[in-house]
Amino acid sequence: MERESIEYDVVVVGGGPSGLASACKLKQLNPNLSVCLLEKGAEIGSHILSGAVFEPKTLFDLFPEDA
């Protein structure tokens, strides 16, 4: 049985806050980087287990309005 293979520069495991922020920041720093985000849930963030609380300012820093 032959399987298809796809290569990426970076694979991020988990579509929670940390995984999403990491993948987005990597692409912001290097748009040519191929990034794959793996999430086991049916949708992004469906299995957020971190229980983390973070300031909304973190999101504003990651996604500035003028970008």
PDB file of N, CA, C and O in Angstrom:
ATOM      1  N   MET A   1       0.841  -1.170   0.000  1.00  0.00           N
ATOM      2  CA  MET A   1       0.000   0.000   0.000  1.00  0.00           C
ATOM      3  C   MET A   1       0.896   1.246   0.000  1.00  0.00           C
ATOM      4  O   MET A   1       1.765   1.399   0.859  1.00  0.00           O
ATOM      5  N   GLU A   2       0.674   2.113  -0.957  1.00  0.00           N
ATOM      6  CA  GLU A   2       1.453   3.341  -1.051  1.00  0.00           C
ATOM      7  C   GLU A   2       0.700   4.484  -0.377  1.00  0.00           C
ATOM      8  O   GLU A   2      -0.508   4.636  -0.556  1.00  0.00           O
ATOM      9  N   ARG A   3       1.423   5.281   0.396  1.00  0.00           N
ATOM     10  CA  ARG A   3       0.807   6.399   1.108  1.00  0.00           C
ATOM     11  C   ARG A   3       1.342   7.712   0.574  1.00  0.00           C
ATOM     12  O   ARG A   3       2.506   7.825   0.188  1.00  0.00           O
ATOM     13  N   GLU A   4       0.464   8.699   0.563  1.00  0.00           N
ATOM     14  CA  GLU A   4       0.870  10.040   0.160  1.00  0.00           C
ATOM     15  C   GLU A   4       1.616  10.699   1.312  1.00  0.00           C
ATOM     16  O   GLU A   4       1.287  10.490   2.479  1.00  0.00           O
ATOM     17  N   SER A   5       2.596  11.474   0.983  1.00  0.00           N
ATOM     18  CA  SER A   5       3.401  12.153   1.992  1.00  0.00           C
ATOM     19  C   SER A   5       3.460  13.638   1.667  1.00  0.00           C
ATOM     20  O   SER A   5       3.684  14.020   0.518  1.00  0.00           O
ATOM     21  N   ILE A   6       3.261  14.465   2.670  1.00  0.00           N
ATOM     22  CA  ILE A   6       3.357  15.916   2.519  1.00  0.00           C
ATOM     23  C   ILE A   6       4.396  16.407   3.512  1.00  0.00           C
ATOM     24  O   ILE A   6       4.343  16.068   4.694  1.00  0.00           O
ATOM     25  N   GLU A   7       5.335  17.201   3.036  1.00  0.00           N
ATOM     26  CA  GLU A   7       6.380  17.719   3.913  1.00  0.00           C
ATOM     27  C   GLU A   7       6.098  19.166   4.286  1.00  0.00           C
ATOM     28  O   GLU A   7       5.637  19.955   3.461  1.00  0.00           O
ATOM     29  N   TYR A   8       6.384  19.507   5.549  1.00  0.00           N
ATOM     30  CA  TYR A   8       6.227  20.858   6.072  1.00  0.00           C
ATOM     31  C   TYR A   8       7.513  21.264   6.772  1.00  0.00           C
ATOM     32  O   TYR A   8       8.284  20.417   7.225  1.00  0.00           O
ATOM     33  N   ASP A   9       7.733  22.567   6.854  1.00  0.00           N
ATOM     34  CA  ASP A   9       8.868  23.065   7.626  1.00  0.00           C
ATOM     35  C   ASP A   9       8.603  22.909   9.118  1.00  0.00           C
ATOM     36  O   ASP A   9       9.503  22.579   9.889  1.00  0.00           O
ATOM     37  N   VAL A  10       7.346  23.154   9.517  1.00  0.00           N
ATOM     38  CA  VAL A  10       6.964  23.097  10.932  1.00  0.00           C
ATOM     39  C   VAL A  10       5.608  22.423  11.056  1.00  0.00           C
ATOM     40  O   VAL A  10       4.704  22.689  10.263  1.00  0.00           O
ATOM     41  N   VAL A  11       5.461  21.552  12.046  1.00  0.00           N
ATOM     42  CA  VAL A  11       4.167  20.956  12.380  1.00  0.00           C
ATOM     43  C   VAL A  11       3.847  21.342  13.818  1.00  0.00           C
ATOM     44  O   VAL A  11       4.614  21.050  14.735  1.00  0.00           O
ATOM     45  N   VAL A  12       2.700  22.004  14.006  1.00  0.00           N
ATOM     46  CA  VAL A  12       2.240  22.404  15.335  1.00  0.00           C
ATOM     47  C   VAL A  12       1.130  21.442  15.730  1.00  0.00           C
ATOM     48  O   VAL A  12       0.169  21.262  14.982  1.00  0.00           O
ATOM     49  N   VAL A  13       1.253  20.832  16.883  1.00  0.00           N
ATOM     50  CA  VAL A  13       0.260  19.868  17.354  1.00  0.00           C
ATOM     51  C   VAL A  13      -0.624  20.549  18.389  1.00  0.00           C
ATOM     52  O   VAL A  13      -0.152  20.962  19.448  1.00  0.00           O
ATOM     53  N   GLY A  14      -1.904  20.661  18.074  1.00  0.00           N
ATOM     54  CA  GLY A  14      -2.872  21.255  18.990  1.00  0.00           C
ATOM     55  C   GLY A  14      -3.348  22.612  18.519  1.00  0.00           C
ATOM     56  O   GLY A  14      -2.547  23.524  18.313  1.00  0.00           O
ATOM     57  N   GLY A  15      -4.654  22.743  18.349  1.00  0.00           N
ATOM     58  CA  GLY A  15      -5.253  23.988  17.882  1.00  0.00           C
ATOM     59  C   GLY A  15      -5.819  24.831  18.999  1.00  0.00           C
ATOM     60  O   GLY A  15      -6.784  25.568  18.797  1.00  0.00           O
ATOM     61  N   GLY A  16      -5.227  24.731  20.178  1.00  0.00           N
ATOM     62  CA  GLY A  16      -5.638  25.592  21.288  1.00  0.00           C
ATOM     63  C   GLY A  16      -4.953  26.942  21.191  1.00  0.00           C
ATOM     64  O   GLY A  16      -4.315  27.245  20.183  1.00  0.00           O
ATOM     65  N   PRO A  17      -5.080  27.755  22.226  1.00  0.00           N
ATOM     66  CA  PRO A  17      -4.502  29.104  22.191  1.00  0.00           C
ATOM     67  C   PRO A  17      -2.999  29.117  21.887  1.00  0.00           C
ATOM     68  O   PRO A  17      -2.543  29.931  21.083  1.00  0.00           O
ATOM     69  N   SER A  18      -2.241  28.243  22.508  1.00  0.00           N
ATOM     70  CA  SER A  18      -0.785  28.236  22.290  1.00  0.00           C
ATOM     71  C   SER A  18      -0.419  27.769  20.888  1.00  0.00           C
ATOM     72  O   SER A  18       0.439  28.362  20.234  1.00  0.00           O
ATOM     73  N   GLY A  19      -1.067  26.713  20.434  1.00  0.00           N
ATOM     74  CA  GLY A  19      -0.777  26.200  19.099  1.00  0.00           C
ATOM     75  C   GLY A  19      -1.137  27.195  18.009  1.00  0.00           C
ATOM     76  O   GLY A  19      -0.369  27.401  17.069  1.00  0.00           O
ATOM     77  N   LEU A  20      -2.312  27.816  18.134  1.00  0.00           N
ATOM     78  CA  LEU A  20      -2.732  28.806  17.144  1.00  0.00           C
ATOM     79  C   LEU A  20      -1.806  30.012  17.140  1.00  0.00           C
ATOM     80  O   LEU A  20      -1.399  30.490  16.081  1.00  0.00           O
ATOM     81  N   ALA A  21      -1.474  30.501  18.334  1.00  0.00           N
ATOM     82  CA  ALA A  21      -0.583  31.660  18.433  1.00  0.00           C
ATOM     83  C   ALA A  21       0.785  31.335  17.840  1.00  0.00           C
ATOM     84  O   ALA A  21       1.373  32.160  17.141  1.00  0.00           O
ATOM     85  N   SER A  22       1.285  30.148  18.116  1.00  0.00           N
ATOM     86  CA  SER A  22       2.594  29.748  17.586  1.00  0.00           C
ATOM     87  C   SER A  22       2.579  29.676  16.065  1.00  0.00           C
ATOM     88  O   SER A  22       3.476  30.203  15.407  1.00  0.00           O
ATOM     89  N   ALA A  23       1.576  29.031  15.513  1.00  0.00           N
ATOM     90  CA  ALA A  23       1.483  28.901  14.060  1.00  0.00           C
ATOM     91  C   ALA A  23       1.339  30.269  13.390  1.00  0.00           C
ATOM     92  O   ALA A  23       1.980  30.533  12.373  1.00  0.00           O
ATOM     93  N   CYS A  24       0.508  31.130  13.953  1.00  0.00           N
ATOM     94  CA  CYS A  24       0.311  32.469  13.382  1.00  0.00           C
ATOM     95  C   CYS A  24       1.586  33.295  13.448  1.00  0.00           C
ATOM     96  O   CYS A  24       1.949  33.957  12.476  1.00  0.00           O
ATOM     97  N   LYS A  25       2.262  33.260  14.576  1.00  0.00           N
ATOM     98  CA  LYS A  25       3.493  34.049  14.740  1.00  0.00           C
ATOM     99  C   LYS A  25       4.583  33.556  13.794  1.00  0.00           C
ATOM    100  O   LYS A  25       5.314  34.363  13.220  1.00  0.00           O
ATOM    101  N   LEU A  26       4.699  32.253  13.626  1.00  0.00           N
ATOM    102  CA  LEU A  26       5.682  31.711  12.689  1.00  0.00           C
ATOM    103  C   LEU A  26       5.437  32.226  11.270  1.00  0.00           C
ATOM    104  O   LEU A  26       6.379  32.605  10.574  1.00  0.00           O
ATOM    105  N   LYS A  27       4.175  32.239  10.846  1.00  0.00           N
ATOM    106  CA  LYS A  27       3.848  32.720   9.507  1.00  0.00           C
ATOM    107  C   LYS A  27       4.061  34.225   9.389  1.00  0.00           C
ATOM    108  O   LYS A  27       4.451  34.714   8.328  1.00  0.00           O
ATOM    109  N   GLN A  28       3.808  34.964  10.468  1.00  0.00           N
ATOM    110  CA  GLN A  28       4.064  36.404  10.439  1.00  0.00           C
ATOM    111  C   GLN A  28       5.555  36.679  10.281  1.00  0.00           C
ATOM    112  O   GLN A  28       5.947  37.575   9.534  1.00  0.00           O
ATOM    113  N   LEU A  29       6.381  35.916  10.976  1.00  0.00           N
ATOM    114  CA  LEU A  29       7.824  36.117  10.926  1.00  0.00           C
ATOM    115  C   LEU A  29       8.437  35.636   9.611  1.00  0.00           C
ATOM    116  O   LEU A  29       9.417  36.205   9.130  1.00  0.00           O
ATOM    117  N   ASN A  30       7.855  34.590   9.037  1.00  0.00           N
ATOM    118  CA  ASN A  30       8.378  34.032   7.794  1.00  0.00           C
ATOM    119  C   ASN A  30       7.216  33.515   6.944  1.00  0.00           C
ATOM    120  O   ASN A  30       6.852  32.343   7.046  1.00  0.00           O
ATOM    121  N   PRO A  31       6.625  34.383   6.099  1.00  0.00           N
ATOM    122  CA  PRO A  31       5.466  33.979   5.290  1.00  0.00           C
ATOM    123  C   PRO A  31       5.728  32.799   4.354  1.00  0.00           C
ATOM    124  O   PRO A  31       4.785  32.120   3.949  1.00  0.00           O
ATOM    125  N   ASN A  32       6.983  32.545   4.005  1.00  0.00           N
ATOM    126  CA  ASN A  32       7.309  31.440   3.097  1.00  0.00           C
ATOM    127  C   ASN A  32       7.414  30.095   3.799  1.00  0.00           C
ATOM    128  O   ASN A  32       7.552  29.060   3.147  1.00  0.00           O
ATOM    129  N   LEU A  33       7.351  30.105   5.112  1.00  0.00           N
ATOM    130  CA  LEU A  33       7.444  28.876   5.897  1.00  0.00           C
ATOM    131  C   LEU A  33       6.170  28.055   5.704  1.00  0.00           C
ATOM    132  O   LEU A  33       5.068  28.598   5.780  1.00  0.00           O
ATOM    133  N   SER A  34       6.309  26.766   5.458  1.00  0.00           N
ATOM    134  CA  SER A  34       5.120  25.913   5.363  1.00  0.00           C
ATOM    135  C   SER A  34       4.818  25.374   6.763  1.00  0.00           C
ATOM    136  O   SER A  34       5.640  24.695   7.379  1.00  0.00           O
ATOM    137  N   VAL A  35       3.617  25.695   7.244  1.00  0.00           N
ATOM    138  CA  VAL A  35       3.216  25.343   8.608  1.00  0.00           C
ATOM    139  C   VAL A  35       1.955  24.493   8.548  1.00  0.00           C
ATOM    140  O   VAL A  35       0.990  24.840   7.867  1.00  0.00           O
ATOM    141  N   CYS A  36       1.974  23.385   9.263  1.00  0.00           N
ATOM    142  CA  CYS A  36       0.813  22.504   9.373  1.00  0.00           C
ATOM    143  C   CYS A  36       0.331  22.540  10.820  1.00  0.00           C
ATOM    144  O   CYS A  36       1.130  22.378  11.742  1.00  0.00           O
ATOM    145  N   LEU A  37      -0.956  22.750  11.025  1.00  0.00           N
ATOM    146  CA  LEU A  37      -1.544  22.751  12.364  1.00  0.00           C
ATOM    147  C   LEU A  37      -2.446  21.528  12.479  1.00  0.00           C
ATOM    148  O   LEU A  37      -3.404  21.386  11.719  1.00  0.00           O
ATOM    149  N   LEU A  38      -2.144  20.654  13.421  1.00  0.00           N
ATOM    150  CA  LEU A  38      -2.934  19.438  13.627  1.00  0.00           C
ATOM    151  C   LEU A  38      -3.829  19.608  14.847  1.00  0.00           C
ATOM    152  O   LEU A  38      -3.364  20.012  15.913  1.00  0.00           O
ATOM    153  N   GLU A  39      -5.108  19.302  14.690  1.00  0.00           N
ATOM    154  CA  GLU A  39      -6.068  19.366  15.795  1.00  0.00           C
ATOM    155  C   GLU A  39      -6.908  18.103  15.746  1.00  0.00           C
ATOM    156  O   GLU A  39      -7.472  17.774  14.702  1.00  0.00           O
ATOM    157  N   LYS A  40      -7.000  17.394  16.857  1.00  0.00           N
ATOM    158  CA  LYS A  40      -7.751  16.135  16.862  1.00  0.00           C
ATOM    159  C   LYS A  40      -9.259  16.339  16.908  1.00  0.00           C
ATOM    160  O   LYS A  40     -10.015  15.436  16.549  1.00  0.00           O
ATOM    161  N   GLY A  41      -9.696  17.491  17.338  1.00  0.00           N
ATOM    162  CA  GLY A  41     -11.124  17.761  17.441  1.00  0.00           C
ATOM    163  C   GLY A  41     -11.755  18.063  16.090  1.00  0.00           C
ATOM    164  O   GLY A  41     -11.059  18.240  15.090  1.00  0.00           O
ATOM    165  N   ALA A  42     -13.066  18.120  16.075  1.00  0.00           N
ATOM    166  CA  ALA A  42     -13.807  18.403  14.853  1.00  0.00           C
ATOM    167  C   ALA A  42     -13.592  19.830  14.372  1.00  0.00           C
ATOM    168  O   ALA A  42     -13.759  20.119  13.187  1.00  0.00           O
ATOM    169  N   GLU A  43     -13.222  20.719  15.281  1.00  0.00           N
ATOM    170  CA  GLU A  43     -12.951  22.108  14.921  1.00  0.00           C
ATOM    171  C   GLU A  43     -11.823  22.640  15.797  1.00  0.00           C
ATOM    172  O   GLU A  43     -11.506  22.070  16.841  1.00  0.00           O
ATOM    173  N   ILE A  44     -11.234  23.724  15.361  1.00  0.00           N
ATOM    174  CA  ILE A  44     -10.119  24.320  16.103  1.00  0.00           C
ATOM    175  C   ILE A  44     -10.570  24.697  17.511  1.00  0.00           C
ATOM    176  O   ILE A  44     -11.606  25.335  17.699  1.00  0.00           O
ATOM    177  N   GLY A  45      -9.779  24.295  18.484  1.00  0.00           N
ATOM    178  CA  GLY A  45     -10.052  24.654  19.872  1.00  0.00           C
ATOM    179  C   GLY A  45     -11.109  23.816  20.565  1.00  0.00           C
ATOM    180  O   GLY A  45     -11.517  24.145  21.678  1.00  0.00           O
ATOM    181  N   SER A  46     -11.564  22.739  19.935  1.00  0.00           N
ATOM    182  CA  SER A  46     -12.642  21.959  20.548  1.00  0.00           C
ATOM    183  C   SER A  46     -12.191  21.153  21.763  1.00  0.00           C
ATOM    184  O   SER A  46     -13.024  20.688  22.541  1.00  0.00           O
ATOM    185  N   HIS A  47     -10.883  20.985  21.931  1.00  0.00           N
ATOM    186  CA  HIS A  47     -10.367  20.235  23.079  1.00  0.00           C
ATOM    187  C   HIS A  47      -9.423  21.080  23.928  1.00  0.00           C
ATOM    188  O   HIS A  47      -8.366  20.603  24.341  1.00  0.00           O
ATOM    189  N   ILE A  48      -9.789  22.307  24.187  1.00  0.00           N
ATOM    190  CA  ILE A  48      -8.914  23.165  24.985  1.00  0.00           C
ATOM    191  C   ILE A  48      -8.938  22.670  26.427  1.00  0.00           C
ATOM    192  O   ILE A  48      -9.961  22.744  27.107  1.00  0.00           O
ATOM    193  N   LEU A  49      -7.804  22.169  26.874  1.00  0.00           N
ATOM    194  CA  LEU A  49      -7.701  21.596  28.213  1.00  0.00           C
ATOM    195  C   LEU A  49      -6.750  22.368  29.116  1.00  0.00           C
ATOM    196  O   LEU A  49      -6.577  22.008  30.280  1.00  0.00           O
ATOM    197  N   SER A  50      -6.135  23.420  28.600  1.00  0.00           N
ATOM    198  CA  SER A  50      -5.090  24.094  29.363  1.00  0.00           C
ATOM    199  C   SER A  50      -5.640  24.791  30.603  1.00  0.00           C
ATOM    200  O   SER A  50      -4.949  24.879  31.617  1.00  0.00           O
ATOM    201  N   GLY A  51      -6.856  25.279  30.535  1.00  0.00           N
ATOM    202  CA  GLY A  51      -7.407  26.033  31.655  1.00  0.00           C
ATOM    203  C   GLY A  51      -6.723  27.369  31.833  1.00  0.00           C
ATOM    204  O   GLY A  51      -6.906  28.041  32.849  1.00  0.00           O
ATOM    205  N   ALA A  52      -5.938  27.752  30.847  1.00  0.00           N
ATOM    206  CA  ALA A  52      -5.174  28.995  30.942  1.00  0.00           C
ATOM    207  C   ALA A  52      -6.083  30.211  30.829  1.00  0.00           C
ATOM    208  O   ALA A  52      -7.077  30.209  30.102  1.00  0.00           O
ATOM    209  N   VAL A  53      -5.718  31.226  31.558  1.00  0.00           N
ATOM    210  CA  VAL A  53      -6.383  32.518  31.463  1.00  0.00           C
ATOM    211  C   VAL A  53      -5.324  33.495  30.979  1.00  0.00           C
ATOM    212  O   VAL A  53      -4.234  33.568  31.545  1.00  0.00           O
ATOM    213  N   PHE A  54      -5.645  34.246  29.933  1.00  0.00           N
ATOM    214  CA  PHE A  54      -4.656  35.192  29.426  1.00  0.00           C
ATOM    215  C   PHE A  54      -5.325  36.524  29.144  1.00  0.00           C
ATOM    216  O   PHE A  54      -6.537  36.605  28.948  1.00  0.00           O
ATOM    217  N   GLU A  55      -4.516  37.554  29.128  1.00  0.00           N
ATOM    218  CA  GLU A  55      -4.997  38.903  28.865  1.00  0.00           C
ATOM    219  C   GLU A  55      -5.341  39.049  27.382  1.00  0.00           C
ATOM    220  O   GLU A  55      -4.605  38.549  26.531  1.00  0.00           O
ATOM    221  N   PRO A  56      -6.443  39.725  27.060  1.00  0.00           N
ATOM    222  CA  PRO A  56      -6.783  39.957  25.655  1.00  0.00           C
ATOM    223  C   PRO A  56      -5.696  40.738  24.908  1.00  0.00           C
ATOM    224  O   PRO A  56      -5.597  40.650  23.684  1.00  0.00           O
ATOM    225  N   LYS A  57      -4.883  41.499  25.644  1.00  0.00           N
ATOM    226  CA  LYS A  57      -3.794  42.254  25.018  1.00  0.00           C
ATOM    227  C   LYS A  57      -2.885  41.326  24.216  1.00  0.00           C
ATOM    228  O   LYS A  57      -2.309  41.739  23.209  1.00  0.00           O
ATOM    229  N   THR A  58      -2.756  40.099  24.650  1.00  0.00           N
ATOM    230  CA  THR A  58      -1.925  39.130  23.937  1.00  0.00           C
ATOM    231  C   THR A  58      -2.418  38.951  22.506  1.00  0.00           C
ATOM    232  O   THR A  58      -1.614  38.898  21.576  1.00  0.00           O
ATOM    233  N   LEU A  59      -3.732  38.858  22.323  1.00  0.00           N
ATOM    234  CA  LEU A  59      -4.292  38.716  20.978  1.00  0.00           C
ATOM    235  C   LEU A  59      -4.094  39.977  20.159  1.00  0.00           C
ATOM    236  O   LEU A  59      -3.817  39.904  18.962  1.00  0.00           O
ATOM    237  N   PHE A  60      -4.236  41.140  20.798  1.00  0.00           N
ATOM    238  CA  PHE A  60      -4.028  42.396  20.085  1.00  0.00           C
ATOM    239  C   PHE A  60      -2.574  42.537  19.647  1.00  0.00           C
ATOM    240  O   PHE A  60      -2.300  43.083  18.578  1.00  0.00           O
ATOM    241  N   ASP A  61      -1.643  42.052  20.461  1.00  0.00           N
ATOM    242  CA  ASP A  61      -0.229  42.086  20.080  1.00  0.00           C
ATOM    243  C   ASP A  61       0.044  41.151  18.905  1.00  0.00           C
ATOM    244  O   ASP A  61       0.854  41.463  18.033  1.00  0.00           O
ATOM    245  N   LEU A  62      -0.624  40.019  18.885  1.00  0.00           N
ATOM    246  CA  LEU A  62      -0.422  39.035  17.822  1.00  0.00           C
ATOM    247  C   LEU A  62      -1.069  39.483  16.514  1.00  0.00           C
ATOM    248  O   LEU A  62      -0.518  39.266  15.435  1.00  0.00           O
ATOM    249  N   PHE A  63      -2.242  40.110  16.617  1.00  0.00           N
ATOM    250  CA  PHE A  63      -2.984  40.562  15.441  1.00  0.00           C
ATOM    251  C   PHE A  63      -3.275  42.052  15.539  1.00  0.00           C
ATOM    252  O   PHE A  63      -4.406  42.438  15.836  1.00  0.00           O
ATOM    253  N   PRO A  64      -2.279  42.894  15.297  1.00  0.00           N
ATOM    254  CA  PRO A  64      -2.513  44.337  15.380  1.00  0.00           C
ATOM    255  C   PRO A  64      -3.520  44.781  14.323  1.00  0.00           C
ATOM    256  O   PRO A  64      -3.616  44.180  13.252  1.00  0.00           O
ATOM    257  N   GLU A  65      -4.266  45.834  14.633  1.00  0.00           N
ATOM    258  CA  GLU A  65      -5.319  46.310  13.734  1.00  0.00           C
ATOM    259  C   GLU A  65      -4.787  46.771  12.387  1.00  0.00           C
ATOM    260  O   GLU A  65      -5.468  46.627  11.372  1.00  0.00           O
ATOM    261  N   ASP A  66      -3.582  47.322  12.365  1.00  0.00           N
ATOM    262  CA  ASP A  66      -3.055  47.863  11.114  1.00  0.00           C
ATOM    263  C   ASP A  66      -2.407  46.806  10.225  1.00  0.00           C
ATOM    264  O   ASP A  66      -1.839  47.139   9.185  1.00  0.00           O
ATOM    265  N   ALA A  67      -2.485  45.541  10.619  1.00  0.00           N
ATOM    266  CA  ALA A  67      -1.852  44.482   9.811  1.00  0.00           C
ATOM    267  C   ALA A  67      -2.734  44.090   8.646  1.00  0.00           C
ATOM    268  O   ALA A  67      -2.367  43.217   7.860  1.00  0.00           O
TER     269      ALA A  67
END
